[in-house]
Amino acid sequence: MVLGAGPGDVAQAQQPPRTFSNPLQTNGPDPWVISQGGYYYYTNTTGNNLQLWKSRKLSEVASTKPVVVWTPPATGPNSTQIWAPELHFLDGKWYIYYTASDKAAVDDAHRYVFVLENASPDPTTGTWVDKGKVNTKYSGLDGTVFEHGGQRYFVYSAYIGPQSTLAIAPMKTPWTLDASKEATIATPTYAWEKGGGRQILEGPEFLPGRQGQLFIVYSASACWDDNYALGMLTAQASSNLLKPESWTKAAQPVFHSSAANGVWGPDHNSFTKSPDGREDWLVYHAKAAADGKCEGRSSRMQKFGWNADGTPNFGAPVTLTAPQARPSGE
């Protein structure tokens, strides 16, 4: 006890801080967070392996020691450029979807999404089994999974011609698609989707709305473009999600760079809830410099709200130094 301090002073000193500041990880591109069994599991692109972080507190999820759960083979179709991992819990097992390329041919034509399976209750333990390449119609990257109306869907960024588009397909198993029903639901059409000399839609993520809508939030333009931003597709819950006409694209980015806050290229996100389930949180990466590089991307998080029409309101990306209230329930 500090000399002269009373019991109330000690109790107050022992209380955890009520705020936190970004970043989660100084080097944290393509962050992904999932909550399961009272823990948050976090992962991001490392480039050469797959790592998981485990924590009870979302704001501290990346300050814990990571566990390397998988290392790529020396050769083969998934031997290099290990990108954008996502951890999902499906049918009582864990799955990691990740992008990889072949060392023998490192190009867009040889880049695909692959999947691993783990039957352990804790994904940081147990054995990860390689289930191979997801049978997408095109080469591509950034695969994600969501369920709606009793059907599981797979969405990814497909390489079609000189551009990256967003494609969707129903899933037969966690590692197999009904590829005959795959459909392209969005292509680059706006100037803000064509930055950095490329036409790119990537990093799709599913978000259920508040008034019967379904959203897919995606990353637009090349990752080295300083105005790399988040776009959004909207569909009605009752619509056929495999029909392109069911999806409407927002004409403007829904989350973008802020010169005033020193945040550039806020993108490639995931969504999660506070421990008590009352708050929605956006986890994303961004740069602190407008340098035209696909480097220096730290992972960050901030709470978001909802508009009166049931669409998400992400606001502006906060500064790295801004103290934020910790997620409710921490």
ROLO-655602 format. One record per residue (C-alpha): residue number from 1; chain; x, y, z. Coordinates in nm, 2 decimals. Layout:
BEGIN
     n   chain       xx       yy       zz
   NUM       A        X        Y        Z
...
# end
This chain:
BEGIN
     n   chain       xx       yy       zz
     1       A     0.00     0.00     0.00
     2       A     0.12     0.35    -0.08
     3       A     0.21     0.54     0.24
     4       A    -0.09     0.76     0.34
     5       A    -0.33     0.60     0.09
     6       A    -0.66     0.47     0.21
     7       A    -0.84     0.15     0.10
     8       A    -1.06     0.34    -0.15
     9       A    -0.75     0.49    -0.31
    10       A    -0.59     0.14    -0.36
    11       A    -0.92     0.00    -0.50
    12       A    -0.93     0.28    -0.75
    13       A    -0.57     0.23    -0.85
    14       A    -0.63    -0.14    -0.91
    15       A    -0.92    -0.08    -1.15
    16       A    -0.83    -0.15    -1.52
    17       A    -0.80     0.16    -1.74
    18       A    -1.13     0.26    -1.90
    19       A    -0.97     0.36    -2.23
    20       A    -0.73     0.22    -2.49
    21       A    -0.56     0.36    -2.79
    22       A    -0.48     0.21    -3.13
    23       A    -0.30     0.03    -3.28
    24       A    -0.37    -0.33    -3.19
    25       A    -0.07    -0.44    -3.39
    26       A     0.19    -0.21    -3.53
    27       A     0.23    -0.45    -3.82
    28       A    -0.12    -0.59    -3.87
    29       A    -0.25    -0.59    -4.23
    30       A    -0.58    -0.77    -4.30
    31       A    -0.69    -0.82    -3.94
    32       A    -0.96    -1.07    -3.85
    33       A    -1.14    -1.12    -3.51
    34       A    -1.39    -1.38    -3.40
    35       A    -1.54    -1.42    -3.05
    36       A    -1.61    -1.77    -2.92
    37       A    -1.64    -1.92    -2.57
    38       A    -1.55    -1.61    -2.38
    39       A    -1.24    -1.54    -2.59
    40       A    -1.15    -1.33    -2.88
    41       A    -0.93    -1.49    -3.14
    42       A    -0.73    -1.25    -3.37
    43       A    -0.52    -1.30    -3.68
    44       A    -0.36    -1.09    -3.96
    45       A    -0.14    -1.14    -4.26
    46       A     0.22    -1.23    -4.17
    47       A     0.31    -1.34    -4.52
    48       A     0.49    -1.66    -4.43
    49       A     0.27    -1.85    -4.18
    50       A    -0.06    -1.84    -3.99
    51       A    -0.07    -1.71    -3.64
    52       A    -0.35    -1.68    -3.38
    53       A    -0.38    -1.45    -3.08
    54       A    -0.62    -1.53    -2.79
    55       A    -0.75    -1.29    -2.53
    56       A    -1.06    -1.23    -2.31
    57       A    -1.04    -0.85    -2.38
    58       A    -1.09    -0.73    -2.74
    59       A    -0.88    -0.42    -2.68
    60       A    -0.59    -0.64    -2.57
    61       A    -0.63    -0.92    -2.82
    62       A    -0.31    -0.84    -3.01
    63       A    -0.09    -0.78    -2.71
    64       A    -0.08    -1.14    -2.61
    65       A     0.17    -1.39    -2.74
    66       A     0.08    -1.54    -3.08
    67       A     0.07    -1.91    -3.16
    68       A     0.20    -2.02    -3.50
    69       A    -0.07    -2.27    -3.60
    70       A     0.05    -2.35    -3.96
    71       A     0.35    -2.31    -4.18
    72       A     0.33    -2.35    -4.56
    73       A     0.50    -2.64    -4.74
    74       A     0.83    -2.57    -4.92
    75       A     0.67    -2.62    -5.26
    76       A     0.32    -2.64    -5.41
    77       A     0.02    -2.43    -5.48
    78       A     0.00    -2.29    -5.13
    79       A     0.37    -2.24    -5.06
    80       A     0.41    -1.86    -5.05
    81       A     0.23    -1.52    -5.01
    82       A     0.01    -1.64    -4.72
    83       A    -0.24    -1.36    -4.69
    84       A    -0.57    -1.25    -4.53
    85       A    -0.65    -1.54    -4.30
    86       A    -1.00    -1.57    -4.15
    87       A    -1.09    -1.80    -3.86
    88       A    -1.45    -1.95    -3.86
    89       A    -1.63    -2.19    -3.64
    90       A    -1.85    -2.41    -3.85
    91       A    -2.03    -2.74    -3.77
    92       A    -1.84    -2.78    -3.45
    93       A    -1.50    -2.74    -3.60
    94       A    -1.26    -2.45    -3.66
    95       A    -1.16    -2.35    -4.02
    96       A    -0.90    -2.10    -4.14
    97       A    -0.95    -1.96    -4.49
    98       A    -0.64    -1.80    -4.63
    99       A    -0.49    -1.68    -4.96
   100       A    -0.18    -1.84    -5.10
   101       A     0.03    -1.86    -5.42
   102       A     0.27    -2.11    -5.58
   103       A     0.64    -2.03    -5.55
   104       A     0.69    -2.17    -5.89
   105       A     0.45    -1.92    -6.04
   106       A     0.38    -1.61    -5.83
   107       A     0.11    -1.43    -6.02
   108       A    -0.26    -1.37    -6.01
   109       A    -0.34    -1.67    -6.22
   110       A    -0.19    -1.90    -5.95
   111       A    -0.34    -1.73    -5.64
   112       A    -0.63    -1.90    -5.47
   113       A    -0.81    -1.94    -5.14
   114       A    -0.72    -2.25    -4.93
   115       A    -0.87    -2.39    -4.61
   116       A    -0.75    -2.57    -4.30
   117       A    -0.96    -2.77    -4.04
   118       A    -0.92    -2.82    -3.67
   119       A    -1.15    -3.03    -3.45
   120       A    -1.00    -2.89    -3.12
   121       A    -1.23    -2.68    -2.90
   122       A    -0.94    -2.42    -2.89
   123       A    -0.80    -2.32    -3.23
   124       A    -0.46    -2.24    -3.08
   125       A    -0.42    -2.61    -2.99
   126       A    -0.49    -2.93    -3.18
   127       A    -0.40    -3.03    -3.53
   128       A    -0.47    -2.83    -3.84
   129       A    -0.56    -3.05    -4.14
   130       A    -0.51    -2.92    -4.49
   131       A    -0.84    -2.94    -4.68
   132       A    -0.69    -2.80    -5.00
   133       A    -0.80    -2.53    -5.24
   134       A    -1.15    -2.40    -5.24
   135       A    -1.30    -2.49    -5.58
   136       A    -1.38    -2.13    -5.69
   137       A    -1.45    -2.07    -6.06
   138       A    -1.16    -1.82    -6.09
   139       A    -0.83    -1.76    -5.92
   140       A    -0.86    -1.50    -5.65
   141       A    -0.81    -1.40    -5.29
   142       A    -0.97    -1.29    -4.97
   143       A    -1.23    -1.56    -4.91
   144       A    -1.50    -1.52    -4.64
   145       A    -1.80    -1.72    -4.52
   146       A    -2.14    -1.63    -4.39
   147       A    -2.48    -1.80    -4.32
   148       A    -2.82    -1.67    -4.40
   149       A    -3.16    -1.84    -4.43
   150       A    -3.02    -2.19    -4.36
   151       A    -2.76    -2.16    -4.64
   152       A    -2.39    -2.10    -4.61
   153       A    -2.22    -1.88    -4.86
   154       A    -1.86    -1.81    -4.98
   155       A    -1.76    -1.47    -5.11
   156       A    -1.42    -1.39    -5.25
   157       A    -1.23    -1.15    -5.48
   158       A    -1.21    -1.31    -5.82
   159       A    -0.96    -1.22    -6.08
   160       A    -1.15    -1.17    -6.40
   161       A    -0.96    -1.00    -6.68
   162       A    -0.77    -0.69    -6.57
   163       A    -0.97    -0.65    -6.25
   164       A    -1.08    -0.80    -5.92
   165       A    -1.45    -0.85    -5.88
   166       A    -1.67    -0.99    -5.60
   167       A    -1.82    -1.34    -5.65
   168       A    -2.05    -1.55    -5.43
   169       A    -2.13    -1.92    -5.43
   170       A    -2.33    -2.15    -5.20
   171       A    -2.13    -2.40    -5.00
   172       A    -2.18    -2.78    -4.99
   173       A    -1.92    -2.83    -4.71
   174       A    -1.68    -2.59    -4.53
   175       A    -1.43    -2.66    -4.80
   176       A    -1.64    -2.73    -5.11
   177       A    -1.86    -2.49    -5.31
   178       A    -2.15    -2.56    -5.55
   179       A    -1.93    -2.39    -5.81
   180       A    -2.20    -2.43    -6.08
   181       A    -2.40    -2.16    -5.90
   182       A    -2.11    -1.91    -5.85
   183       A    -2.21    -1.56    -5.96
   184       A    -2.03    -1.22    -5.99
   185       A    -2.22    -0.96    -5.78
   186       A    -2.00    -0.65    -5.82
   187       A    -1.73    -0.51    -6.05
   188       A    -1.53    -0.19    -6.02
   189       A    -1.74     0.09    -6.17
   190       A    -1.65     0.41    -5.97
   191       A    -1.33     0.61    -5.98
   192       A    -1.26     0.54    -5.61
   193       A    -1.26     0.17    -5.70
   194       A    -0.98     0.22    -5.96
   195       A    -0.70     0.39    -5.76
   196       A    -0.34     0.29    -5.78
   197       A    -0.36     0.20    -6.14
   198       A    -0.58    -0.10    -6.08
   199       A    -0.95    -0.19    -6.08
   200       A    -1.00    -0.38    -5.75
   201       A    -1.28    -0.50    -5.52
   202       A    -1.14    -0.73    -5.25
   203       A    -1.16    -0.81    -4.88
   204       A    -1.54    -0.88    -4.87
   205       A    -1.70    -0.90    -4.52
   206       A    -2.06    -0.98    -4.43
   207       A    -2.26    -0.76    -4.19
   208       A    -2.63    -0.82    -4.10
   209       A    -2.83    -0.50    -4.10
   210       A    -3.09    -0.36    -3.85
   211       A    -3.39    -0.34    -4.08
   212       A    -3.39    -0.65    -4.29
   213       A    -3.08    -0.57    -4.50
   214       A    -2.77    -0.77    -4.56
   215       A    -2.44    -0.59    -4.63
   216       A    -2.11    -0.69    -4.78
   217       A    -1.84    -0.43    -4.70
   218       A    -1.54    -0.45    -4.93
   219       A    -1.20    -0.29    -5.00
   220       A    -1.18    -0.08    -5.31
   221       A    -0.87     0.02    -5.52
   222       A    -0.51    -0.11    -5.48
   223       A    -0.37    -0.15    -5.13
   224       A    -0.09     0.10    -5.21
   225       A    -0.33     0.37    -5.30
   226       A    -0.36     0.62    -5.02
   227       A    -0.73     0.65    -5.08
   228       A    -0.79     0.28    -5.05
   229       A    -1.14     0.27    -4.89
   230       A    -1.44     0.06    -4.79
   231       A    -1.74     0.03    -5.02
   232       A    -2.07    -0.15    -4.95
   233       A    -2.32    -0.37    -5.12
   234       A    -2.68    -0.40    -4.99
   235       A    -2.93    -0.68    -5.04
   236       A    -3.27    -0.75    -4.89
   237       A    -3.28    -1.05    -4.66
   238       A    -3.56    -1.20    -4.87
   239       A    -3.38    -1.17    -5.20
   240       A    -3.19    -1.44    -5.39
   241       A    -2.83    -1.36    -5.29
   242       A    -2.69    -1.54    -5.59
   243       A    -2.85    -1.29    -5.84
   244       A    -2.63    -0.98    -5.91
   245       A    -2.94    -0.77    -5.93
   246       A    -3.02    -0.84    -5.57
   247       A    -2.71    -0.63    -5.46
   248       A    -2.70    -0.25    -5.48
   249       A    -2.36    -0.07    -5.45
   250       A    -2.32     0.25    -5.25
   251       A    -2.21     0.53    -5.48
   252       A    -1.95     0.66    -5.23
   253       A    -1.71     0.49    -4.99
   254       A    -1.86     0.42    -4.64
   255       A    -1.52     0.45    -4.47
   256       A    -1.22     0.64    -4.61
   257       A    -0.90     0.82    -4.54
   258       A    -0.89     1.13    -4.31
   259       A    -0.61     1.38    -4.36
   260       A    -0.72     1.56    -4.05
   261       A    -0.68     1.25    -3.84
   262       A    -0.36     1.13    -4.01
   263       A    -0.52     0.81    -4.13
   264       A    -0.47     0.67    -4.48
   265       A    -0.61     0.37    -4.65
   266       A    -0.84     0.24    -4.38
   267       A    -0.95    -0.09    -4.52
   268       A    -0.96    -0.47    -4.51
   269       A    -1.18    -0.50    -4.21
   270       A    -1.37    -0.75    -3.99
   271       A    -1.67    -0.70    -3.76
   272       A    -1.72    -0.81    -3.40
   273       A    -1.92    -0.74    -3.08
   274       A    -1.83    -0.62    -2.74
   275       A    -1.81    -0.89    -2.47
   276       A    -2.17    -0.81    -2.35
   277       A    -2.30    -0.80    -2.71
   278       A    -2.42    -0.44    -2.68
   279       A    -2.17    -0.27    -2.91
   280       A    -2.06    -0.32    -3.27
   281       A    -1.69    -0.28    -3.35
   282       A    -1.50    -0.23    -3.67
   283       A    -1.15    -0.39    -3.69
   284       A    -0.94    -0.27    -3.98
   285       A    -0.59    -0.17    -4.10
   286       A    -0.46     0.17    -4.20
   287       A    -0.15     0.37    -4.26
   288       A    -0.01     0.68    -4.08
   289       A     0.15     0.82    -4.39
   290       A     0.03     0.90    -4.74
   291       A     0.33     0.74    -4.91
   292       A     0.17     0.54    -5.19
   293       A     0.29     0.21    -5.04
   294       A     0.13    -0.12    -4.94
   295       A     0.33    -0.12    -4.62
   296       A     0.32     0.02    -4.27
   297       A    -0.04    -0.10    -4.21
   298       A    -0.13    -0.13    -3.85
   299       A    -0.45    -0.30    -3.72
   300       A    -0.69    -0.08    -3.54
   301       A    -1.05    -0.09    -3.40
   302       A    -1.33     0.15    -3.32
   303       A    -1.70     0.13    -3.23
   304       A    -1.96     0.21    -3.49
   305       A    -2.32     0.29    -3.49
   306       A    -2.63     0.27    -3.71
   307       A    -2.83     0.51    -3.92
   308       A    -3.21     0.55    -3.90
   309       A    -3.25     0.35    -4.22
   310       A    -3.07     0.05    -4.07
   311       A    -2.74     0.10    -4.25
   312       A    -2.41     0.11    -4.06
   313       A    -2.24     0.44    -3.98
   314       A    -1.87     0.39    -3.94
   315       A    -1.78     0.76    -3.90
   316       A    -1.43     0.87    -3.96
   317       A    -1.12     0.67    -3.87
   318       A    -0.99     0.79    -3.53
   319       A    -0.63     0.91    -3.47
   320       A    -0.38     0.67    -3.33
   321       A    -0.34     0.89    -3.02
   322       A    -0.72     0.92    -2.95
   323       A    -0.82     0.75    -2.63
   324       A    -1.13     0.53    -2.68
   325       A    -1.37     0.39    -2.43
   326       A    -1.31     0.01    -2.39
   327       A    -1.57    -0.22    -2.53
   328       A    -1.87    -0.26    -2.30
   329       A    -1.84    -0.56    -2.08
   330       A    -1.46    -0.55    -2.05
# end
